[in-house]
Amino acid sequence: MKVGDIEVLAITDGVGTEIAAEILTRPGVDDPWACHEHHREADGSLGLPLGGFLVRSGERTVLVDAGVGPFDDGKYRGGRLLDSLAAHGVTPDDVTDVVFTHLHFDHIGWATVDGRPVFSRATYRAHRADWQYFVTGDAAQPEAVDKLTPLGDQLELFDADFTLAPGVDALHLPGHTPGTTVYVVSSGGRRALLLGDVVHSVVQFGERDWQVIWDVDPAAASAVRNRIADGCADTEDLLVAAHFPGMRFGRILAADGNRRFVAV
């Protein structure tokens, strides 16, 4: 995918599997998936691609999210991210920056392996609010502590929006997690939004009241999701979320007040 002069590539690591009706619901609606059967498997499961996105801007090679890592618990299986990078001619030493949309385990898996940073020449960046929530706070998660504390002085925390590279901007949009950050790529009059887990399924761009069990602040997450969708509807803006089918970009179309996501 080219966004003006900037290249954005989906980097596959593996896949996760969940029961759709157990993770995505609509308050007061008994069977919200009844009209969305084509978005889940016949057994009711939902496949969640795992991985990240590679952004090449000027002399910078940026990895947005780091997959689930060499990991297999029966539901989430990773291990392919480095091979996926290699297929694009990229080695770990070529990556100049690793940035996280948030710090859930399936986005930080290749940050370190066996206590060492995988991308030895890269600067890693995470929002300070997520670091405090997942790594140093009262509810710190062991996976995040184990994966991220070995980064040492390769880690930089941020607490304000910033420009990472020419045409690559970080926007703090909390809700899914306290530090959730969207990365906006813009060049040549075009724009693409890397949403992380602001959205988990394309159905959430349809009805406005979907809730996902992993949102730390469901009301804020819903407000962010709908604000982005409304702002991008019927424009040329491209959007992709971490777990969309095929990690494909698409546009939001709106007609008679109804929104839908159409992959490109």
C-alpha positions in Angstrom: 0.0 0.0 0.0 1.3 3.4 -1.0 0.1 6.5 0.7 1.6 9.2 -1.4 5.4 8.6 -1.1 5.1 6.5 2.0 4.9 2.7 1.9 2.8 0.8 4.4 2.9 -3.0 4.5 1.0 -5.5 6.6 3.4 -7.8 8.5 1.8 -11.1 9.5 2.8 -12.9 12.7 0.0 -15.4 13.2 -3.7 -15.6 14.2 -5.9 -15.6 17.2 -9.3 -17.3 17.5 -12.2 -16.1 19.7 -15.9 -16.8 19.8 -17.4 -13.7 18.2 -20.4 -13.4 20.5 -18.2 -13.7 23.6 -16.0 -10.8 22.8 -18.2 -8.4 20.9 -21.7 -7.5 22.1 -24.4 -4.8 21.8 -26.2 -3.8 25.1 -29.8 -4.8 25.0 -29.5 -6.8 21.7 -29.9 -10.5 22.2 -28.2 -11.7 19.0 -26.3 -8.8 17.4 -24.4 -11.2 15.1 -27.6 -12.5 13.4 -27.2 -9.9 10.6 -23.4 -10.3 10.4 -23.0 -14.0 9.9 -20.7 -13.4 6.9 -18.2 -11.7 9.3 -17.7 -14.8 11.4 -17.1 -18.5 10.8 -19.9 -21.1 10.7 -18.9 -22.3 14.2 -19.3 -18.7 15.5 -15.6 -18.1 15.8 -13.8 -15.0 14.7 -10.2 -15.1 13.4 -8.0 -12.3 14.5 -4.9 -11.7 12.4 -1.9 -10.9 14.5 1.1 -8.8 13.4 2.0 -5.2 12.7 2.5 -2.7 10.0 5.8 -1.6 8.4 6.0 2.1 7.4 8.8 3.4 5.2 9.2 7.1 5.3 12.4 8.7 4.1 15.3 7.0 5.9 13.0 5.6 8.6 11.7 2.1 8.8 9.0 1.9 11.4 7.3 -1.1 12.8 3.9 -0.3 14.3 3.2 -3.1 16.8 5.2 -6.2 17.2 2.7 -9.1 17.0 2.2 -11.9 19.6 5.8 -13.3 19.2 6.9 -16.9 19.2 3.9 -17.9 21.2 1.2 -20.6 21.1 -1.5 -21.1 23.7 -3.9 -22.9 21.5 -6.0 -19.8 20.9 -3.2 -17.4 19.8 -0.4 -18.5 17.6 2.5 -16.4 16.4 6.0 -16.8 15.3 6.0 -15.5 11.7 6.8 -11.8 12.0 10.5 -11.9 11.3 9.9 -14.2 8.3 7.3 -11.7 7.1 9.7 -8.9 7.4 12.4 -10.9 5.5 9.9 -11.4 2.7 10.0 -7.7 2.2 13.8 -7.5 2.4 13.8 -6.2 6.0 16.0 -7.5 8.7 15.6 -6.7 12.4 18.7 -4.4 12.2 17.0 -2.4 9.4 14.1 -1.3 11.7 14.8 2.2 13.1 11.7 2.6 15.2 9.2 0.3 17.0 6.0 2.0 18.1 3.1 0.5 20.0 -0.6 1.4 19.6 -1.0 -0.1 23.0 0.6 -2.7 25.3 -1.7 -5.8 25.1 0.3 -9.0 24.8 -0.6 -9.6 21.2 1.0 -6.3 20.2 4.4 -6.5 22.0 5.4 -10.1 21.4 8.5 -9.4 19.3 9.7 -6.5 21.5 12.1 -8.8 23.2 12.8 -12.5 23.1 14.7 -14.3 25.8 15.2 -11.0 27.6 16.9 -9.2 24.7 15.5 -6.6 22.3 14.8 -8.1 18.9 15.3 -4.9 17.0 18.7 -4.0 18.4 19.2 -0.7 16.6 15.6 0.6 17.0 14.1 3.1 19.4 11.0 1.7 21.0 8.2 4.1 21.9 5.1 3.7 24.0 2.6 6.1 25.6 3.5 6.8 29.3 -0.1 6.1 30.4 0.0 2.5 29.0 3.4 2.0 30.5 2.1 3.0 33.9 -1.0 0.9 33.5 0.5 -2.4 32.2 4.1 -2.3 33.5 4.5 -0.3 36.7 0.9 0.1 38.0 -1.1 -1.9 40.6 -2.7 -3.9 37.7 0.6 -4.5 35.9 0.5 -7.5 33.6 3.3 -10.1 33.8 3.5 -10.5 30.0 4.1 -6.8 29.6 6.6 -6.6 32.4 8.6 -9.5 31.0 8.5 -8.3 27.4 9.2 -4.6 27.9 11.4 -4.0 30.9 14.5 -5.5 29.1 14.3 -2.7 26.6 16.3 -0.5 28.9 17.6 2.7 27.3 16.1 1.7 23.9 12.7 2.7 25.3 11.3 6.2 25.1 7.9 7.0 26.7 5.8 9.8 25.3 2.8 11.7 26.8 1.8 14.0 24.0 1.0 13.7 20.3 4.1 13.9 18.1 5.5 13.5 14.6 7.5 10.3 14.4 8.8 10.7 10.8 7.9 12.8 7.8 4.2 12.1 7.3 3.8 9.8 10.3 2.0 11.3 13.3 1.0 9.8 16.6 -2.4 10.7 18.1 -3.2 9.7 21.7 -6.9 8.5 21.7 -7.5 6.7 25.0 -10.4 4.3 25.6 -9.3 0.9 24.6 -6.4 1.4 26.9 -5.2 4.5 28.7 -2.4 5.1 26.3 -4.0 3.9 23.0 -2.3 5.7 20.1 -3.4 5.9 16.5 -0.7 6.4 13.8 -1.7 8.7 10.9 0.2 8.4 7.7 -0.2 11.3 5.2 1.6 12.1 2.0 0.7 13.5 -1.4 -2.8 14.5 -0.3 -3.7 11.0 0.9 -4.2 9.8 4.4 -4.3 6.4 6.2 -5.0 5.6 9.8 -3.4 2.7 11.6 -6.0 2.1 14.4 -4.6 -0.7 16.5 -7.4 -2.0 18.6 -9.7 1.0 18.4 -11.7 -1.4 16.4 -11.6 -5.2 16.5 -14.1 -6.1 13.8 -15.6 -4.3 10.8 -19.0 -4.7 12.3 -18.1 -1.9 14.8 -18.1 0.6 11.9 -21.8 -0.3 11.3 -23.9 -0.1 14.5 -22.6 2.5 16.9 -23.1 0.6 20.2 -20.8 -2.4 19.9 -18.7 -3.2 22.9 -15.6 -5.3 23.1 -14.6 -7.0 26.4 -11.0 -5.7 26.3 -11.8 -2.0 26.3 -10.6 -0.5 29.6 -13.0 2.5 29.3 -15.9 1.3 27.0 -17.6 4.7 26.8 -14.4 6.5 25.8 -13.5 3.7 23.4 -16.9 3.9 21.7 -16.7 7.7 21.4 -13.2 7.5 19.8 -14.3 4.8 17.4 -17.4 6.6 16.3 -15.7 10.0 16.0 -13.1 8.4 13.7 -15.7 6.6 11.6 -17.9 9.7 11.2 -14.9 11.8 10.3 -13.6 9.4 7.7 -17.0 8.5 6.2 -17.3 9.2 2.5 -13.8 10.5 2.2 -10.7 9.1 0.6 -9.2 8.3 4.0 -8.0 4.7 4.4 -8.3 2.8 7.7 -7.0 -0.4 9.0 -7.2 -2.0 12.4 -4.8 -4.6 13.8 -7.2 -7.5 13.6 -9.2 -6.8 10.4 -9.5 -9.7 7.9 -6.3 -9.9 5.9 -5.1 -6.8 7.7 -6.6 -5.0 4.7 -7.2 -1.3 4.4 -10.6 0.1 3.5 -12.9 3.1 3.4 -16.0 3.9 5.3 -19.1 4.5 3.2 -22.2 6.1 4.7 -25.7 6.2 3.2 -29.0 7.2 4.9 -27.1 7.3 8.2 -25.7 3.8 7.9 -22.0 3.2 7.8 -20.1 0.3 6.4 -16.5 -0.6 5.8 -15.4 -1.6 2.3 -11.9 -3.2 1.9 -9.7 -2.0 -0.9 
